[in-house]
Amino acid sequence: MLPTSTDVLVVGAGPTGLATALTLARRGIDVIVLDQQAEPPTTSRAAVVHAYTLEVLDRIGVAAPLVAQGVRSPRFTVRDRDRMLLSVPFHELPSRFPYALLVSQSVTEAVLTERLADLGVRVRRPCRLTGLEVTADGVLAQVDGEALRARYVVGADGLHSTVRQAAGIEFDGVSDAESFVLADVRVDSALPGEEVALFLARSGPLVWAPLPDGVIRLVAAVETAPAAPDVAYLQALLDERGPARRPARVTEVLWGSRFRVHHRIADTFRAGPVLLAGDAGHVHSPAGGQGMNLGICDAVALGTAVADVLDGGPESLLDDYTARQRPMAEDVLSFAAGLTRLAAVPPARRPARDVLLRLLGVLPPARRKVALRLSGLSHRERTPS
């Protein structure tokens, strides 16, 4: 059975919810984490943790064990088949983590869950939030027919957030505009083993990202994605969009799926004692690998603000959270949409696009600016240490 009360109820046990709970638990705040799934997923979409996110995770003691399980990518490249259009160096980043860490989201969740367990907090599964009422001293939540009182509730329950809907927060934007296929595969390839590559092709973009144990994550925009892409389908994508002189060969599909992209943002990340973080507050294109990273940054900022308030700080700290993180989300949405448009430039304009990208590649200030933006370090000044 659930306890009847807690300081903070976190709904959703993805990276955002787990990082929020861990930030609170490290401060001695009583927190309950719920998730409606009976088991954590073993396959997941996000595969990159950027430098700024690692700095944020380091504050809650998670960066080191996560880095130990990932692939450190020193650069991000943009290619047109065999032509290198742009190389973005991560190894020059002004950070203790001068790389992009390539690691499955399921591993990120496992590391966060383990750290929470060390502090005596376990995820309660399967538990479904069925009602939420704001009261004079917080919220009254209904969880599978049981009443649970909390000072604050955090919605980290994704695109279709029950918390956001119960709070009446609008979630405006465009849905189902783009279809993507993604898969973890094994390949025979001459491409560098630690380099993330974005292939720009007439039929759409293809992302190539190496994961631990020789696994390659492929993500591609397609007209109609199959529910379970097989070797033949993924090989055709690589033949059409990937390297031509030395083609990569798919030897095994470990896992595959599909999804549609939404571009939405909540009107606010706070409605009284109800707070939003991660995909419950903002969703966008996977271009640039920004989604999970922004959610984790939301989580630590929110967990810190709530802990400060519960320790006697002013309620205005929660308004500061939404005032800081929502513009950051708007900026990331715009950046991800821009990368998507870059990949989808009409054929007549592609030569100009390619010239622009090559020009960026030979101008150190421009190359550095792109690296800071992709890594999230351009947002560093917005979030207090």
C-alpha positions in Angstrom: 0.0 0.0 0.0 1.0 3.6 -0.6 1.6 6.0 2.3 -1.2 8.5 2.8 1.1 11.5 2.5 4.4 12.8 1.2 6.2 16.0 0.6 6.5 15.5 -3.2 4.7 13.1 -5.5 6.6 12.5 -8.8 4.4 10.9 -11.5 6.5 9.2 -14.2 9.8 7.2 -13.8 11.6 8.1 -17.0 14.9 10.0 -16.8 13.1 13.3 -15.9 11.0 11.9 -13.0 14.0 9.8 -11.6 16.3 12.8 -11.7 13.7 15.0 -10.0 13.2 12.4 -7.3 17.0 11.9 -6.8 17.6 15.6 -6.5 14.9 15.8 -3.8 16.0 12.6 -1.9 19.6 13.9 -1.7 18.2 16.9 0.1 16.3 14.8 2.6 12.9 15.5 1.1 10.2 12.8 1.4 9.4 11.8 -2.2 7.2 9.1 -3.8 7.7 8.1 -7.5 4.9 6.4 -9.4 4.9 4.8 -12.9 2.0 3.1 -14.6 4.3 0.6 -16.3 4.8 -2.7 -14.5 8.5 -2.8 -15.5 10.9 -0.2 -16.7 11.4 -0.4 -20.5 14.5 -2.2 -21.8 14.5 -0.4 -25.1 14.3 3.3 -25.4 14.6 6.2 -27.9 17.2 8.6 -26.4 20.8 7.7 -26.9 22.9 10.7 -26.2 23.7 12.6 -23.0 25.3 16.0 -23.8 28.1 17.8 -21.9 25.9 20.2 -20.1 23.5 17.5 -19.0 26.5 15.5 -17.6 27.5 18.6 -15.6 24.0 18.8 -14.2 24.0 15.0 -13.5 27.3 15.4 -11.7 25.5 17.6 -9.1 23.4 14.7 -8.1 26.2 12.1 -8.2 25.2 10.3 -11.4 27.6 11.5 -14.1 30.6 9.2 -13.2 28.7 5.9 -13.2 26.9 6.9 -16.4 30.1 7.9 -18.2 31.6 4.5 -17.2 28.9 2.7 -19.3 28.8 4.9 -22.4 30.8 5.7 -25.6 32.5 9.1 -25.6 32.0 10.8 -28.9 34.5 13.5 -29.7 32.7 15.0 -32.6 29.4 15.3 -34.5 29.5 15.3 -38.3 27.1 16.3 -41.0 27.5 14.4 -44.3 26.0 14.2 -47.8 26.8 10.5 -48.5 30.6 10.5 -48.6 31.1 14.2 -48.5 31.9 15.8 -45.1 29.9 19.0 -44.9 30.6 19.9 -41.2 32.5 18.5 -38.3 31.6 19.8 -34.9 34.4 19.2 -32.3 33.2 18.3 -28.8 36.7 17.6 -27.5 37.3 21.4 -27.4 34.2 22.1 -25.2 34.9 24.2 -22.0 33.6 21.4 -19.8 34.8 18.5 -17.6 32.9 16.4 -20.1 34.3 17.4 -23.5 32.3 14.8 -25.5 28.8 13.6 -26.2 28.1 10.4 -24.2 26.4 7.7 -26.2 24.4 5.5 -24.0 20.9 3.9 -24.1 18.2 5.7 -22.2 17.5 2.4 -20.4 21.0 2.5 -18.9 20.5 6.1 -17.9 17.3 5.1 -16.1 19.0 2.2 -14.4 21.8 4.3 -13.0 19.3 6.9 -11.7 17.1 4.1 -10.2 20.1 2.5 -8.4 21.1 5.9 -6.9 17.5 6.4 -5.7 17.5 2.9 -4.1 20.7 3.8 -2.3 18.7 6.6 -0.6 15.8 4.3 0.3 13.4 5.4 -2.5 12.0 2.8 -4.9 9.7 3.4 -7.9 6.2 2.1 -7.2 4.9 0.1 -10.1 2.4 -0.3 -11.7 0.5 2.7 -10.2 -1.8 5.0 -12.1 -2.8 8.5 -11.2 -6.5 8.7 -11.7 -7.3 12.1 -10.1 -5.8 15.3 -8.8 -7.3 18.0 -6.7 -5.6 21.1 -5.5 -6.2 21.8 -1.8 -5.4 24.5 0.7 -2.1 22.8 1.7 -1.1 21.1 -1.6 -2.7 18.4 -3.6 -4.9 15.3 -3.1 -4.0 12.6 -5.5 -6.0 9.5 -6.3 -3.8 6.6 -7.1 -5.5 3.4 -8.1 -8.4 4.3 -5.8 -6.2 5.3 -2.9 -5.9 8.9 -1.6 -2.4 10.4 -1.3 -1.8 13.9 0.0 1.3 15.8 -1.1 2.7 19.3 -0.8 3.7 19.3 -4.4 3.1 17.0 -7.4 5.6 16.8 -10.4 4.3 15.8 -13.8 7.1 13.9 -15.5 4.6 11.6 -17.2 5.4 12.5 -20.8 3.5 13.7 -23.9 0.1 12.6 -22.7 0.6 13.8 -19.1 -2.2 13.0 -16.8 -0.8 15.6 -14.4 -0.8 18.4 -17.0 -4.3 17.6 -18.1 -5.6 17.4 -14.5 -4.1 20.8 -13.8 -5.8 22.3 -16.9 -2.5 23.5 -18.5 -2.7 24.0 -22.2 -0.2 22.2 -24.5 -0.1 24.0 -27.8 1.7 23.1 -31.0 1.7 20.7 -33.9 1.4 16.9 -33.8 2.0 14.0 -36.1 3.8 16.1 -38.7 6.8 13.8 -39.1 7.3 10.0 -39.0 10.5 8.4 -37.8 11.9 4.9 -37.7 14.6 4.0 -35.2 16.5 0.8 -34.6 19.6 -0.6 -32.8 21.6 -2.7 -35.2 24.9 -4.4 -35.8 26.7 -3.4 -38.9 29.9 -3.9 -40.9 31.1 -0.4 -41.6 34.1 1.7 -42.3 32.7 4.7 -40.4 34.5 5.9 -37.3 33.5 3.9 -34.3 33.0 6.9 -31.9 31.4 9.5 -34.2 27.8 10.6 -34.4 26.9 11.4 -38.0 23.9 13.1 -39.6 23.4 12.1 -43.2 21.4 14.6 -45.2 19.7 13.0 -48.2 17.1 13.9 -50.7 14.6 11.5 -49.1 15.3 12.7 -45.6 17.9 12.7 -42.8 19.5 9.7 -41.2 21.3 9.7 -37.9 24.1 7.2 -37.1 25.1 7.0 -33.5 27.5 4.3 -32.0 26.4 2.8 -28.7 28.4 0.5 -26.4 29.1 -3.1 -27.4 29.3 -2.3 -31.1 25.7 -1.4 -31.5 24.6 1.4 -33.9 21.5 3.5 -33.3 19.8 4.5 -36.6 17.1 7.2 -36.7 15.6 8.3 -40.0 12.7 10.5 -41.1 10.5 8.5 -43.5 7.1 8.9 -45.0 5.5 5.9 -43.3 7.6 4.0 -40.8 7.1 0.2 -40.2 6.2 -0.9 -36.7 9.2 -3.4 -36.7 11.9 -2.5 -39.2 13.8 -5.5 -40.5 17.3 -5.9 -41.9 16.1 -5.4 -45.5 14.3 -2.1 -44.7 17.2 -0.6 -42.7 19.7 -1.8 -45.3 17.7 0.0 -48.0 17.8 3.2 -45.9 21.5 3.0 -45.5 22.0 2.3 -49.2 19.9 5.3 -50.1 21.3 7.8 -47.5 24.5 6.5 -46.0 28.1 6.2 -47.3 28.3 5.2 -51.0 31.9 4.4 -51.7 32.2 1.9 -48.8 28.6 1.0 -47.9 27.7 -0.1 -44.5 26.0 -3.5 -44.2 23.4 -4.3 -41.6 24.0 -7.7 -40.1 21.4 -7.8 -37.3 18.5 -5.8 -36.0 18.5 -5.9 -32.1 15.4 -3.7 -31.7 13.3 -1.4 -33.9 10.3 0.9 -33.6 8.6 4.0 -35.0 7.3 7.3 -33.7 5.8 10.5 -34.8 7.2 13.9 -33.9 5.2 16.4 -32.0 6.2 20.1 -31.5 4.4 21.3 -28.4 5.0 23.4 -25.3 3.0 23.9 -22.2 1.7 27.4 -21.5 3.3 27.3 -18.1 5.3 24.7 -16.1 3.5 25.6 -12.9 -0.1 25.7 -11.7 0.1 26.3 -7.9 1.5 23.1 -6.3 1.5 21.3 -9.7 4.7 21.4 -11.6 5.8 20.0 -15.0 9.1 18.8 -16.3 10.4 17.0 -19.4 8.0 15.8 -22.1 5.0 16.7 -20.0 6.0 20.3 -20.6 7.7 20.2 -24.1 8.2 17.8 -27.0 9.9 18.3 -30.3 12.0 16.8 -33.1 14.7 14.4 -32.1 17.2 16.4 -34.2 20.3 17.2 -32.2 19.4 14.7 -29.4 18.0 17.5 -27.1 14.8 16.0 -25.6 15.9 13.8 -22.8 18.8 16.2 -22.0 16.4 19.2 -21.6 14.1 17.0 -19.4 17.0 16.1 -17.1 18.0 19.8 -16.8 14.4 20.6 -15.9 14.4 17.9 -13.3 17.5 19.0 -11.4 16.4 22.6 -11.5 12.9 21.8 -10.3 14.0 19.4 -7.6 16.4 22.0 -6.3 13.7 24.7 -6.3 11.2 22.5 -4.5 13.7 21.4 -1.9 14.7 25.0 -1.3 11.0 26.0 -0.8 10.4 23.1 1.6 13.6 24.1 3.5 12.0 27.5 4.1 12.7 29.4 0.9 10.1 31.6 -0.8 7.4 30.1 -3.1 8.6 32.5 -5.8 11.5 30.1 -6.4 9.0 27.9 -8.2 7.9 30.8 -10.4 11.6 31.3 -11.1 11.9 27.7 -12.3 9.2 28.1 -14.9 10.4 31.5 -15.9 13.9 30.1 -16.6 13.1 26.7 -18.0 10.2 27.5 -20.3 12.3 30.0 -22.5 15.0 27.4 -22.6 12.5 24.9 -23.9 11.3 27.4 -26.5 14.9 27.9 -27.6 15.5 24.1 -27.9 12.2 23.6 -29.8 13.3 26.3 -32.3 16.8 24.8 -32.6 15.5 21.2 -33.2 13.0 22.5 -35.7 15.8 24.4 -37.5 17.9 21.2 -37.8 14.9 19.3 -39.2 14.3 22.0 -41.8 18.0 21.9 -42.7 17.7 18.3 -43.5 14.6 18.8 -45.5 15.8 21.6 -47.8 14.4 21.3 -51.3 16.8 19.9 -53.9 17.3 23.3 -55.7 18.5 24.8 -52.4 20.8 22.0 -51.3 24.0 23.2 -53.0 23.7 26.5 -51.1 23.0 24.7 -47.9 26.0 22.5 -48.3 28.2 25.5 -49.0 26.9 27.2 -45.9 27.7 24.1 -43.8 31.2 23.8 -45.2 31.8 27.5 -44.5 30.7 26.9 -40.9 33.2 24.1 -40.7 36.2 26.2 -41.5 35.3 29.2 -39.3 36.4 28.3 -35.7 34.0 30.8 -34.0 31.0 29.4 -35.9 32.1 25.8 -35.3 32.4 26.6 -31.6 29.0 28.2 -31.4 27.4 25.1 -33.0 29.3 22.8 -30.5 28.1 24.9 -27.5 24.5 24.8 -28.8 24.4 21.1 -29.4 26.1 20.3 -26.1 23.7 22.5 -24.1 26.5 24.6 -22.7 25.0 27.7 -24.3 22.3 27.4 -21.6 24.8 27.1 -18.7 24.4 30.7 -17.6 20.6 30.3 -17.4 20.7 27.7 -14.7 22.3 28.4 -11.3 25.0 26.0 -10.1 
